[in-house]
Amino acid sequence: MKKFVSLVLAVMLVLCAVPALATTYLGLATGGTTGTYYALGGDIAALWMAKIADLDVTAQTTGGSKANIILINEGDAELGTVQNDVMSYAYAGDQDFFEGQVIDSFVAIGALYPELVQIVVGADSDIKTIADLKDKSVSIGAVGSGVYFNAIQILGNAGLTLDDVNEQYLSFDESATAFQNNQVDAFFITAGLPNTSIVEVANKRNVRLLGLDEADMAKLMETYAYYTPVTVAAGTYNGMDADVTVPAVSAVLICSKDLDEDMVYNLTKTLYEDTAELSHAKKSEISAENAVKGIPVPFHPGAEKYFVEKGLLTK
């Protein structure tokens, strides 16, 4: 009996000496519930948890790019999806968008997909150009979102300021509802193609997207180098009977500088090597080759290690 008790005690001591596996909890700041950030963010979180042991990632609904940077800066999230233009404003402490405050507590993991600045009007609207938005009621996105920044820049490119429009600060779903109820004449959405909110609106009311002609696009790109022209094909949304060229930025996955290097390496490797296992339609646009393009801030050492191994970055 004594031998048995001794054996049990010995086993218990051994078990107590083995460190318990600790779960790592990460918050992934995304965007509004009807936007691409939120849906894709949840999909990426599920992929990470399925592939990386003892990891719990929660996709959080937020106000968008600026809000996500602030959440990471304040320690309320560890990861986030942001537009590449807003990242550059944070590092520069842009006076207009970050009130002169430099925020560089985050770094890049990698680019995800292009985000198109989609300006929606009714298919039967007399609004044909950006300049025609003068004196109209326009949703320019939630305060602090990337949409808000894009709206100000594109309005400015057409010689307009917020004083020239009746601006509404609405999220994607709020914009769609207000437009459907004729409470706004137009709304800005910066997102992947197609956008769920616009699809839902277009199923009830035919729409058009406002585009930029070659001269206006060149002027915008000269001022803001991170924009690129993207053509949206006719028929993308109900009511669109012609192709239209719109400006685009890039969606980028970022993280806190404080995240463990091995963890970020595994997050990066899993995302870009197991992309096919994502369920979101955007998976076709995500690749390691494109992940290193258009990034205006440093990479996290863990992400850099992965891209160097792949021959996509050099130290």
C-alpha positions as CSV (number, residue, x, y, z in Angstrom):
1,M,0.0,0.0,0.0
2,K,2.8,2.4,0.9
3,K,4.5,1.7,-2.4
4,F,1.2,2.5,-4.2
5,V,0.8,5.8,-2.3
6,S,4.4,6.7,-3.0
7,L,3.9,6.0,-6.7
8,V,0.7,8.2,-6.9
9,L,2.6,11.0,-5.1
10,A,5.5,10.7,-7.5
11,V,3.2,10.9,-10.5
12,M,1.4,13.9,-9.0
13,L,4.7,15.7,-8.5
14,V,5.7,15.0,-12.1
15,L,2.4,16.4,-13.4
16,C,2.7,19.4,-11.2
17,A,6.2,20.0,-12.6
18,V,4.9,20.2,-16.2
19,P,3.9,23.8,-17.0
20,A,0.3,24.1,-18.0
21,L,-0.3,25.2,-21.6
22,A,-1.5,28.8,-21.5
23,T,-4.0,30.1,-24.0
24,T,-3.0,33.3,-25.8
25,Y,-6.0,35.7,-26.2
26,L,-5.8,38.2,-29.0
27,G,-8.3,40.9,-30.1
28,L,-8.6,41.6,-33.8
29,A,-10.1,45.0,-34.4
30,T,-12.1,45.1,-37.7
31,G,-14.9,47.4,-38.8
32,G,-18.7,47.6,-39.1
33,T,-20.7,44.4,-39.1
34,T,-21.7,44.6,-42.7
35,G,-18.2,45.5,-44.0
36,T,-15.5,43.3,-45.4
37,Y,-13.2,43.8,-42.4
38,Y,-15.5,42.2,-39.9
39,A,-16.5,39.2,-42.0
40,L,-13.0,38.5,-43.3
41,G,-11.5,39.2,-39.8
42,G,-13.8,36.6,-38.3
43,D,-12.7,34.1,-41.0
44,I,-9.0,34.8,-40.4
45,A,-9.5,34.4,-36.7
46,A,-11.2,31.0,-37.2
47,L,-8.3,29.9,-39.4
48,W,-5.7,30.9,-36.9
49,M,-7.5,29.1,-34.1
50,A,-7.9,26.0,-36.1
51,K,-4.2,25.9,-37.1
52,I,-2.3,27.3,-34.0
53,A,-2.6,25.5,-30.7
54,D,-3.8,27.3,-27.6
55,L,-4.8,30.5,-29.4
56,D,-8.1,32.4,-29.0
57,V,-8.7,35.3,-31.4
58,T,-11.8,37.5,-31.2
59,A,-12.9,39.7,-34.1
60,Q,-14.2,42.9,-32.7
61,T,-16.6,45.3,-34.5
62,T,-15.2,48.8,-34.5
63,G,-15.3,52.2,-36.3
64,G,-12.6,51.2,-38.8
65,S,-9.0,52.1,-39.6
66,K,-8.3,55.0,-37.3
67,A,-10.3,53.5,-34.5
68,N,-8.3,50.2,-34.9
69,I,-5.0,52.0,-34.6
70,I,-6.1,53.7,-31.5
71,L,-7.4,50.5,-30.0
72,I,-4.0,48.8,-30.5
73,N,-2.2,51.9,-29.2
74,E,-4.2,51.9,-26.0
75,G,-3.8,48.1,-25.5
76,D,-7.5,47.3,-26.2
77,A,-6.6,45.1,-29.2
78,E,-3.5,43.3,-30.5
79,L,-4.4,43.1,-34.2
80,G,-6.3,45.2,-36.7
81,T,-7.3,45.7,-40.3
82,V,-6.5,49.2,-41.6
83,Q,-6.1,51.1,-44.9
84,N,-2.6,51.7,-46.0
85,D,-3.2,55.4,-46.2
86,V,-4.4,55.7,-42.6
87,M,-1.3,53.8,-41.5
88,S,0.9,56.5,-43.0
89,Y,-1.1,59.3,-41.4
90,A,-0.6,57.7,-38.0
91,Y,3.2,57.3,-38.4
92,A,3.4,60.9,-39.7
93,G,1.2,62.3,-36.9
94,D,-0.9,63.9,-39.7
95,Q,-2.4,67.1,-38.3
96,D,-5.8,66.7,-40.1
97,F,-6.4,63.1,-39.2
98,F,-4.4,62.4,-36.0
99,E,-4.2,66.0,-34.6
100,G,-0.4,66.0,-34.8
101,Q,-0.1,62.9,-32.6
102,V,2.4,60.4,-33.9
103,I,1.2,56.8,-33.3
104,D,3.8,54.2,-34.2
105,S,3.0,51.5,-31.6
106,F,1.9,49.2,-34.4
107,V,3.6,47.5,-37.3
108,A,2.5,45.6,-40.4
109,I,1.9,41.9,-40.9
110,G,0.9,42.1,-44.5
111,A,-1.4,43.5,-47.2
112,L,-4.7,41.7,-47.7
113,Y,-6.6,43.0,-50.8
114,P,-7.4,46.3,-52.6
115,E,-10.1,48.5,-51.2
116,L,-12.2,50.6,-53.6
117,V,-13.6,54.0,-52.8
118,Q,-17.2,53.4,-53.9
119,I,-19.4,56.5,-54.0
120,V,-23.0,55.3,-54.4
121,V,-25.9,57.3,-56.0
122,G,-29.2,56.3,-57.4
123,A,-29.1,55.0,-61.0
124,D,-31.7,57.8,-61.8
125,S,-29.9,60.5,-59.9
126,D,-28.8,63.8,-61.5
127,I,-25.5,63.4,-59.6
128,K,-23.0,62.5,-62.4
129,T,-19.6,63.7,-61.0
130,I,-18.0,64.3,-57.6
131,A,-18.5,68.0,-58.1
132,D,-22.3,67.4,-58.3
133,L,-22.3,66.4,-54.7
134,K,-22.3,70.1,-53.8
135,D,-25.2,71.0,-51.5
136,K,-26.3,67.3,-51.4
137,S,-26.7,65.2,-48.3
138,V,-23.7,62.8,-48.3
139,S,-22.6,60.1,-45.9
140,I,-18.9,60.2,-45.6
141,G,-18.4,57.3,-43.2
142,A,-18.0,56.9,-39.5
143,V,-15.8,59.4,-37.7
144,G,-12.2,58.0,-37.7
145,S,-12.8,55.4,-40.4
146,G,-10.7,55.2,-43.5
147,V,-13.9,56.1,-45.5
148,Y,-14.0,59.5,-43.8
149,F,-10.4,60.3,-44.8
150,N,-11.0,59.1,-48.4
151,A,-14.2,61.2,-48.7
152,I,-12.4,64.4,-47.6
153,Q,-9.6,63.8,-50.0
154,I,-11.8,63.0,-53.0
155,L,-14.2,65.8,-52.3
156,G,-11.1,68.1,-52.0
157,N,-9.8,66.8,-55.3
158,A,-13.1,68.1,-56.9
159,G,-12.8,71.5,-55.2
160,L,-15.3,70.7,-52.4
161,T,-15.0,70.8,-48.6
162,L,-17.3,69.6,-45.9
163,D,-18.9,73.0,-45.9
164,D,-20.1,72.4,-49.4
165,V,-22.1,69.2,-48.5
166,N,-24.5,68.2,-45.8
167,E,-22.3,65.6,-44.3
168,Q,-23.5,62.6,-42.4
169,Y,-21.2,60.4,-40.3
170,L,-22.7,57.0,-40.9
171,S,-21.3,53.4,-40.8
172,F,-21.8,51.1,-43.8
173,D,-25.2,49.7,-42.7
174,E,-26.4,53.1,-41.5
175,S,-25.4,54.6,-44.8
176,A,-27.3,51.9,-46.7
177,T,-30.4,52.4,-44.6
178,A,-30.4,56.2,-44.9
179,F,-29.9,55.9,-48.6
180,Q,-32.8,53.5,-49.0
181,N,-35.0,55.8,-46.9
182,N,-34.0,58.8,-49.1
183,Q,-32.3,60.5,-46.2
184,V,-29.0,60.9,-48.0
185,D,-28.4,61.5,-51.7
186,A,-25.0,59.6,-51.8
187,F,-22.7,57.6,-49.6
188,F,-19.0,56.7,-49.5
189,I,-17.9,53.2,-48.8
190,T,-14.3,52.1,-49.0
191,A,-14.2,48.3,-49.2
192,G,-13.6,45.3,-51.3
193,L,-15.7,44.4,-54.2
194,P,-18.6,43.7,-54.1
195,N,-19.7,45.3,-50.8
196,T,-22.6,43.7,-48.9
197,S,-24.2,46.9,-47.9
198,I,-24.3,48.2,-51.5
199,V,-25.5,44.8,-52.8
200,E,-28.4,44.9,-50.4
201,V,-29.3,48.5,-51.4
202,A,-29.0,47.7,-55.1
203,N,-31.4,44.8,-54.6
204,K,-34.1,47.3,-53.7
205,R,-33.0,50.4,-55.6
206,N,-30.8,50.6,-58.7
207,V,-27.5,52.4,-58.1
208,R,-24.5,53.8,-59.9
209,L,-20.9,54.5,-58.7
210,L,-19.4,57.8,-59.3
211,G,-16.0,57.5,-61.0
212,L,-13.1,59.8,-61.8
213,D,-12.0,60.6,-65.3
214,E,-8.3,60.3,-66.3
215,A,-7.4,63.8,-65.4
216,D,-9.1,63.8,-62.0
217,M,-7.5,60.4,-61.2
218,A,-4.0,61.7,-62.1
219,K,-4.5,64.8,-60.0
220,L,-5.6,62.6,-57.0
221,M,-2.6,60.3,-57.4
222,E,-0.2,63.1,-57.6
223,T,-1.4,64.4,-54.3
224,Y,-1.9,61.1,-52.6
225,A,0.6,58.5,-54.0
226,Y,-1.1,55.5,-52.2
227,Y,-4.2,55.6,-54.5
228,T,-4.4,53.5,-57.7
229,P,-7.2,53.3,-60.3
230,V,-9.4,50.2,-60.4
231,T,-12.2,49.6,-63.0
232,V,-15.5,48.3,-61.7
233,A,-17.3,46.3,-64.3
234,A,-20.8,47.1,-65.5
235,G,-23.3,44.9,-63.7
236,T,-21.4,44.7,-60.5
237,Y,-24.4,46.2,-58.8
238,N,-27.9,46.4,-60.0
239,G,-28.3,49.5,-62.1
240,M,-24.7,49.8,-63.2
241,D,-24.8,49.8,-67.0
242,A,-21.2,50.9,-67.7
243,D,-17.7,50.3,-66.4
244,V,-16.5,53.0,-64.0
245,T,-13.0,53.8,-62.7
246,V,-12.6,54.5,-59.0
247,P,-9.6,55.1,-56.7
248,A,-8.4,52.3,-54.5
249,V,-6.2,51.8,-51.4
250,S,-5.1,48.6,-49.7
251,A,-6.4,46.8,-46.7
252,V,-3.5,45.8,-44.4
253,L,-3.3,43.5,-41.3
254,I,-1.4,45.2,-38.5
255,C,-0.4,44.3,-35.0
256,S,1.1,45.7,-31.8
257,K,4.9,46.0,-31.7
258,D,4.7,44.1,-28.5
259,L,3.4,40.8,-29.9
260,D,5.8,37.9,-29.6
261,E,7.9,37.3,-32.7
262,D,7.2,33.6,-32.9
263,M,3.5,34.2,-32.5
264,V,3.4,36.7,-35.3
265,Y,5.6,34.4,-37.5
266,N,3.0,31.7,-37.0
267,L,0.1,34.0,-37.7
268,T,1.7,35.3,-40.9
269,K,2.7,31.8,-42.1
270,T,-0.7,30.4,-41.5
271,L,-2.6,33.2,-43.1
272,Y,-0.5,33.3,-46.3
273,E,0.1,29.5,-46.7
274,D,-3.4,28.3,-45.7
275,T,-5.4,31.0,-47.5
276,A,-7.3,28.4,-49.5
277,E,-9.0,27.2,-46.3
278,L,-10.6,30.6,-45.7
279,S,-14.3,30.7,-46.6
280,H,-14.5,34.5,-47.5
281,A,-14.5,35.4,-51.2
282,K,-11.6,37.7,-50.6
283,K,-9.3,34.8,-50.2
284,S,-8.6,34.8,-54.0
285,E,-7.0,38.3,-53.6
286,I,-4.8,37.4,-50.6
287,S,-1.2,36.2,-51.4
288,A,2.2,36.4,-49.9
289,E,3.5,38.0,-53.1
290,N,1.0,40.9,-52.7
291,A,1.3,41.0,-48.9
292,V,4.6,43.0,-49.0
293,K,3.3,45.7,-51.5
294,G,2.2,49.2,-50.6
295,I,3.2,48.9,-47.0
296,P,4.2,52.4,-45.7
297,V,5.3,51.3,-42.1
298,P,7.8,48.7,-40.9
299,F,6.9,45.0,-40.7
300,H,6.8,43.1,-37.4
301,P,10.0,41.0,-37.0
302,G,7.9,37.9,-37.0
303,A,6.2,38.8,-40.3
304,E,9.5,40.0,-41.8
305,K,11.1,36.7,-40.9
306,Y,8.5,34.8,-42.9
307,F,8.7,37.0,-45.9
308,V,12.5,36.9,-45.9
309,E,12.3,33.1,-45.9
310,K,10.0,33.3,-48.9
311,G,12.4,35.5,-50.7
312,L,9.9,38.4,-50.8
313,L,11.8,40.7,-48.5
314,T,15.5,41.3,-47.9
315,K,17.0,42.1,-44.5
